[in-house]
Amino acid sequence: MLRFFPKLKYLFGLAVFTALPFSLFAQNESKQFSGRNMIFLEIGGNAGQYAFNYGRLFYQKESFKLTVNVGFSLWMDPIENSTVWNPALPLELSALLGKSKHNFEFGVGLTPYLEADITSSFESGELVQTKGPRNLASILPFRIGYRYQKPEGGLLFRVGYTPFFKFSNSSDEKIEFQALQVGLGVGWSF
């Protein structure tokens, strides 16, 4: 019997060790988000440069949530003595995984924008740029990141890796991949 007791002690310890995490996680229930609306500024991210965004959490079940974002941005292209402003409309669908204010975020988007066709030439040794017609182009961004957002509303912070494909009508290279892109967003949920 004495030889069996140490084995019983280890077996009991193993049972407590494996059951303890399950009981701890069972008590930590997912909080329902009452702050479903969001406004935030994002630098980089799905717009490529910056965007003012409005977002809405439209689905939540336990630790899984879905949000949709729409934004607006103006991109500047300097030409000779003037500037061309290209409007962009970033759209994004994101999924959040987390039980409370700390969430893993992943998503996909589409950012259509108007792009001025700028041609450059050298005349008499000087660079001459001319603006041609505007073309509709788009960005297809992806997101993997972190989002801090309290369930009841308040400060919102997100950071993510956001590589994208750029589809352009004006360049020789119609599709290009931008692998080194990050997004940093700060705002408010209510």
N, C-alpha and C positions, 0 to 999 in steps of 0.2 A: 504494500500500500504506500509506503514511503517513497518508493521509486516512481509511482504513478502521480503523486502530488505535484512535483515540478512540472510535469507535462500538462496537468490540469491547469496549473497557474498560467502557463504560456497560452493555452487554448482559451482560457477566460480573458486574458489580456488581449489576444487577437480579436475575440468577439466584441469586446468593448471598443477597441481601436477602430474596427470597421463600422460599428453601429453609430458611433459618436458623430461622424460627419453627416450621416443621413438625418439624425435628429436635429442637428444644428441648421441644416439647410431647410428642413421642413418648417422651422419656426420663422424663417426669413421669407415672408411672402412678398410677391411682386406688388408694387404700389401702382395704382391706377393714376394716370396722368390727367389732371384737371386743367393744367396749362397747356392747351392744345394748339394755340396760335403762337407764331414766332416771327419776329422781325430781327434781321441781323445784317451786318456788313461782313462780306467775305473778301479777303485779299487772296489772289490766286484762285484755286479751286475750279469749279465747273465753268466759270466764265473766262478763265485764262488769265485775267488781269485783276479785276475787282468787280463786285456787284452788290447792289442793295437788294435784299431778298425778303420775301414773305413766305412763311411755311405753315403747314397745317398737319397735325397728327390726325390721321383719319381712321386708323385701325390699331387696336391693342388687345392682346390676349396674353396674360401672364407676363413673361419677360420679353415678348416679341411685339414690336411696334412698327408701323409704316407711316412715313411722312412724305409729303410732296412739297416742293419748293418752286417758286417762280421769282425771277429777279429781273433787274434792269441794269445795263451798263452802257457807257459810251467809250469807245476806244479811239484814241487820237492817232492820226497819221499825218506827220508834218510834211508839207510839200512846198519847196521853194519859200515863198513869202506868205504862205497861207497854211491852214490846217484843215484836214478833213476829219469829221467826226463820224464814226461808224457805230450805230446802235446795235446792241446785242440783247437777247432775251434768254437767259439761262433757265432751263427747266431740269428738275431732278426728282427722282424717286429714290428714297433711302429706307433701309431697314435698320432698326435699332435692336440690339440684344443686350438686355440688362434689367435687373430687378428694381433699380432705384434711379439715382441721379447719374451714375456712371454707366455709360453705354458704349458697346462696340458698334460702329456704324459702317455699313457698306451700301453702295448704291450705284446707279447709272443715270446719265442725263443726256440732254440734247440742248445745244446752245446755237440757235440760228442767229446769224448776224449779217449785216450789209457790209460789203468789202469794196472799197474803191480800187479800181484797177489803175495802179500807178506805174507809168513807164519811165525809165531813165535812159538818157542818151547823152553822148558827149558831142557838143557842137563848139567848134573853135576852142577846144581845150577846156570848156566849162561843162559842168554837169547840169543838164536840163531835165526837170521832172515835169510830167504832165499827168493830169488826172483824166482817166477814161470813165466809162460807164461803171455804175455800181453793180456788183454781182452778189447773189445770195450764197453765202457759204455757211458751214456749220462745224461745230465741235462735238464729238462724242466722248464725254468724260466718264471715268470710272472712279469710285471712291472706296477707300479702306481707311478707317480712322477711328477716332475716339470722340465722343460727345458727352459733355457735362451739361445736364439739364435737370433741374429739380422738378419732381412730379407736380407740385402745386404752382409752378411758375417761378419766374425770376431770371437770374443770370443764365445765359446760354453761352457755352464755349465749345467750339469744335475745331479739330485739327485732323488733317488727313492727307494721305498720299493720293493724288488725283491725276494719273496719267491720262492722256487723251489722244484721239485720232482727229486730225483736222482735214476736212474736206473742202477744197477750194476750187473755184471755177477760173480764177485769174492766173494762177501760176502754172508753170510747166509740170510741176510735181503735184498731181491732183490730190493725193492722199499722203499725209505725213504723220508720223507718230512722235509725240512729245512724251518721253518717259520721265523726265525730271520735272515734275510739277507737284506742288503741295498747295494746300488751302488752309487758311487760318480765318475762322469766323468768330465774331463776338456780337452778342445781341441780347434780346429779352424775350422770354416766353410768358404768355398770359392766358 
